[in-house]
Amino acid sequence: MPAHRAHLRRTRILAAAALTAAALLASGCAEAGTAGSGSADDQKGTAAVKVGLVYSKTGPLAAYGKQYIEGFRAGLDHATHGTGKVGGHTIEITERDDAGDASKAVAAAKDLIGKGTKILAGSTDSGIALQMAPLAAQNKVLFIDGPAATDAVTGSNKYTFRSGRQSYQDTLTAAAMLGDAKGKKVTVLAQDSTFGQANVDAVKAVLGAEGATVSSVLAPPSATDLTPFARQVKSAAPDLVFVAWAGATAPALWTALDQQGVLSASKVTTGLAGTASYPVFGAGSEKITFLAHYFAGAAGTDVEKAMTKSVERAGGTPDLFTPDGFTAAQMIVRAVGASADDTDAMVKSLEGWTFDGVKGELRIRAEDHALLQPMFEARLKGSGKTAEPELVRTLPLDKVAPPVKPLAG
């Protein structure tokens, strides 16, 4: 379509040489549909399909893991119409806690694969996702990454997909909000981790290509005193500060930025994190432009309403990564509906699939398995405990699509 080609021309201009777009979007994308429809009714046999969820039930990203699993349960219920089955096959779920440790995640995955698991999903942490992807290829099992946002997962191999957004989509959302970056100084404040470095690389690729000078301030993930890093940002005197932060130290970070005057001295943009983070911005929230992967009520879709009802009925509350779990379940039901035991058939069923998700229309790009999805611009109204997100605008999936990264294998 003309809109797709126009967007790809823009993406080629934005992306750095290492991330140059390689091809047009697949022309044979599947039509929008409902998860689990199609060939599911044609499956023969009733053997259970084993699915392993390896995610952070405990550890530094446990809050995100909780959101993911609540969304997954709601998504499985929705996609199977409450039966937990596809074409007569029960989807047998086994949960494993990686506690944010890559070695534990890999050990759990190997054990599950040895016990006949055909599908793995989860990965709250980006570093763990990068360990799981090659394991999936080596064993020819389907792997669906969850909240882990590193761009390196996209295009890893034919067996690896993702159910959440990636860092490049965050950056393109920020670029759309920030306007002309030519001649401006941009500082990326992030943790010195796979996730943090992915954001630095993406900002350099996008805003650097638009003429901005991009630098970074990286803090150790274990750091609890973040004042020195806020001072580094202040002394750089940037026009724009792009903050990419995950985990329990976010409140301390924003307190330091406010106390050191960064929010007043520079334009600051960041991803809108989970509900628990809203109060930490205080009065400074009105000075921040938020890019949002998701917040409760952002999409207003029928699928979002179904997810919300299911999660709340189970005693939970939809939050930042609840849709990632929900989408993973939709994808698993789609894959099992294509075949209960042929992983290559599962892969083929997902490639190019367009479907109705929590955030709206979602599309799995066949060329690299990127999950194309809408993104949101938001602001916080109120401060402290009364702070609530408000939708400013929705950016359609094609406007924030990352450049194509052909599959590595």
N, C-alpha and C positions, 0 to 999 in steps of 0.2 A: 504493500500500500504506500502511497506517496508520503504519508505521515511517518511511516517507518523509515523510508529512505532519507527523509529530511533529518530525522533524529540521528541516524547513523552518520550522516555527514557532519553533524554537530559533534558527535562523540569522537570522531577521528581527530577533530581539531582540539578537543579537550584533553584527550588521553596522551600520555607520554609514549615514547616509541615502544617501550616494553609492553604496553597495554593497547597497542593499536588495534582497532576493529578489523576483523578478518573477513567477514562475510555478511551478506544480508540475512535477515531472519528467515527461518524456514518457511517456505511457502505452503507447506502441507500440514500446518498445525491442525490438531484435532479440534473439532468444534466444542464450544462450551458444553459441559455436561455435569452430571451428578456423579460423585465418587461412588465406585462400586457398580456402575451401570455397564451395559454392554455384554461382554462375554462371560460375566460371572455366572449367569444362569446356565451356561453351556458346560461348566466344569463337571468332571466325572470324579467320583470318589468322595469320601468325606473325611480324609485324614486331616488332622490339625496342622496348621501352618505356624511354625514357631517363630516368634518375633522377640528380639532382645532389645530392651531399652537400657542403654548405658548412659547415665547422666549424673549430674551432681545433686544427689539427694542430701548430702552433707558437704561441708567444705565452704570455701569462700564465696562460691556462687550458688549456694543452696537455695536462696530466695528465687533465683531464676529457674532452678531446677523444679521447684515447687510449681511455678507458673506453667512450665512446660508440661509436666505430668498431668496437671488438672486439665489443661487444654487437650492433651492427647486422649484422655478418658472421655471427654465430651465429644471430641471428633470421632472417635471410634463408635460411640453410641449413635451419633448423628448419621455417619456414613453407612452403618449397617442396620439402621432403623431399629436399634435397640437389641439386635440379635447377637452381636459379636461374631457373626458368621458371614461368609461370602461364598455363594454358590455351594452351600452345604459344608464348607470348610470352616471350622472354628479357628479363630485367630487367637493363638495361645501366647499370652504376653508374659515375659520374664523380665523383671526389673533388677538392674545391678547398679550399685552406687560406686562411681569412680572417685568421689570425694575431691574432685579437682586434680587428681593425680593421673598422669598419662600412663604410667606403668600399670596402675590398677585397671584402667580402662582397657588397655590392650590385653591384659591377662583375662579380664572378664569376657571380652569379645572372643578370644581364642577358645575359652571354655564353652561359650555358647555355640560357636561354630562347630566345635567337636561334638556337641550334642544334637546337631542337626538343624540349627537355626539358619534360616535362609535370608532373614532380613534383620538388619541392625539399625537402630535409630537413637537419637539423643545428642550427645556432645554439647554441653553447655559452654565448654571452654574451647577457644580456638586452637590452642596447642594440641589438645587432645584430638580434635577433629582431623588435624593434619597427620596424626598417627593412625587414626581409624581408616582414613580413605585408602591408603595403599594396602592395608590389611584386607579390605573388602575386595580390592582387585585381585590380590594374590589368591584369595579363596573363592572368588566368583560369587559373592553374596551381595545383596543390595544394601547400601548404606545411605541413610537419609539424615544428613546433618541437621541439628536443631538450631538453638540460638547462636552458636559459634559463628561469628560474622567475618572471619578472615577471608579476603578475596581469593586466597590461594586454594581454597577448597573447590571453587568453581573450575571446571575443566580438568579436575584431577585425573579422572578415569571414567570409563563408561558405566561403572557400577555405583558411582557416587553422585548423590543429589543433595538438595538442601530444602528445608521447609521454612526457613526464615530469610531475612534480608542479609545482604553482605555490605561491607564497609563502603564500597564504591557507590552504592545506592544512597548511603548517608551523605557522602561527599557531593554527589550530584544534586541532592536536595538542598544542601547548604549553598552550593553554587547558584542554584536558581533563586535563592533568597537574598544572597549577598550582592547581586548585581555586578557592576564592572569592577574587576579586581586588578586591572592594569596599573602597575606602578605602586601597588600597596604592599605593605609588609604583613605577612600572615605567620602567626606562631601556632603550632599544634602542641597542645598540652595533653600528654597521655602517659599511660603506664608503659614501662619498658618491657613489653610482652608482645606476643604474636599479634594480638588484637591491636595494641597501641601502634606497633610499627606498620601494620596494614593501613591504619588511618593516616599515618604520616605519608606513606607512599601514595595513597589515593589523593590526598590533598595536593601533594606535589604534582601529580599527574593532571589533576583537573585545574586547580587555581594557578599552579605554576605555568601551565600552558596558556593561561589567560593573561600572563604577564606579571603575576604576583611573585614576590620573593618569599619563599617558604622556609621557615626554620622550625626547630622543634625543641621542646623541653620534656624530657622523659624521666619519670620517677620510678624507682623500684616498686614492684607490686606490693612488697612487704612494708613500704614506708607508711608511717602513721603521722609523722610530723611533716605536713605538706607546705608549711609557710615558706621554706627556702625556695621551693619550686614556684610558688606564686610570685615571689620576689624576682626570680629570674624572668618570668613572663613580663612583669611590670618594667624591668630595666631594659627589655628589648624594645619597648615602646611600639608594639605592633598596631596596625590599623584594625586588624581582625585577629581574634583569638578563637581557634577551633578546639574545643575541649572534647576529648574522647576518653571516657572513664567508665570503668565497670567495677562493681563490687561494693563491699561494706564501707570503704573509706571515702565514698563520694560526699557524705555530709561534711567531713573534715576538709575536703578539698574546696568545697564552695564557701565554707566559712573563711578559709585562708584567702581565697580570691577576693571576697568581699572586704575583709579586714585590710588587705594590702592595696585596695583601691583599683584593682584590675577591672572590675565591672563598670566603674565610672570612667576609667581612662581609655578604654578600647571598646570596640564593638565585639560582643561575645556571642558565639553560637555554639550550641551543643545539642546532643541528642536528648530528648525527653526520656528520662529513665523511669523506673517503676514508681508506683503510687507513693511508696515510703519515702521517696526522695523529694517530693514536692515541697514539704515544709522547709527544707534546708536552704532554699534560695532566699527566703525572707523577702525583705523589701526589694532586694536586687533582682527579683524575678522579672520585674517589668523592664529591666535593662537587657534581658537575654532574649535572643531569637531562638526558638526551639525547632529542630527538625525532629520528626516523630515517626518511628517505625509503627507504633500503635499506642493508643490509650483507650480506655473503656469509652465506648460511644463514638469513637472517631469515624467509623465507617458508615454506620446506620444501615447495614445490609441485613437481609433476612437471615443469612448465615450467622452474622454476628449476634443477632437476637437469639438464635437457637443456641449458640455457644454460651452466651450469658446466662440463659435460663438453666442450662444443664450444669454449668459450673456453680452457680448460686444454689441450685437444688442440692448439690453435693457439699455445700458449706464453704465454697471458695469464692473468690472475687476475681474477675478478669483483670489482667494486668499486662505489662509490656510484652511478655513472651508467651502468653496464653495462646495466641493464634498460631505460634510456631508448632506447638504440640498438636493443636487441632488440625493444621494442614498436614503434618506428618501422618496422622491417622487417615486422612482422606487419601493421601498418596499410597499408603500401604493397602488400603482397601481396593484402590484402583489396580495396584500391581497384582494382588492376590486374585482379583477378578479376572485378570488376564491368564494367570497360571499359578497353580499352587506349588509347583516345584521347579519350573524352568526360569532361572534368573534372567536369562537373556530376553525371554518373553516379557518379563516384568519390566525390564529396562525399556524395551520397545514401546510398551503401553504408556509409559510416563513421558517419553520424549515427544515434545510438541503438544502436550496435553494442555488445553485451556479449560479452566473450571471456575466455578463460583466459590470463593473462599471468604473468610471472615472479613478481609479488607476490601473485597470486591473481586473483580476479575483477575485471576492469576494465570500465568502462562509459564510452563517449563520449556525453556529454550532448548531445542534439540541439539544445537551445535556444541553447547558446553554445560548444559544442565543448570544454568542460572535460573533462579525463580524470579521472573519479572512480576512486579507488584506495585500498586500505588504506594506513595509515601505522603506524609502529612506535614504541614507547617502549623505550628501551634504557639500559643502563648499561655502563660499562667495568670489567672485572675485571682486576686486576693493574695494573702501572704501567710506564712506560718501554717498552722493546721487548717486554715480555711482555703488554702491555695487549691485551685482546680484548673485543669487544662481546658482550653477553648480552641476549637478548630478555626484556623485562619483560612486555609485552602488545602485542597487535595491535589497532589501532583500525579497525573496518570502514569501508568506503568511504563509507557514508551518514553516518557520524558526523563525518567530516572533509570533507564536500562543501562547496565554497565557494558563496556565494549566486549565483543565476542572474544572468547579465549578458547580456541579449538581444543578438543579433548586430547589429553596427553597419552592416553592409552585405554 
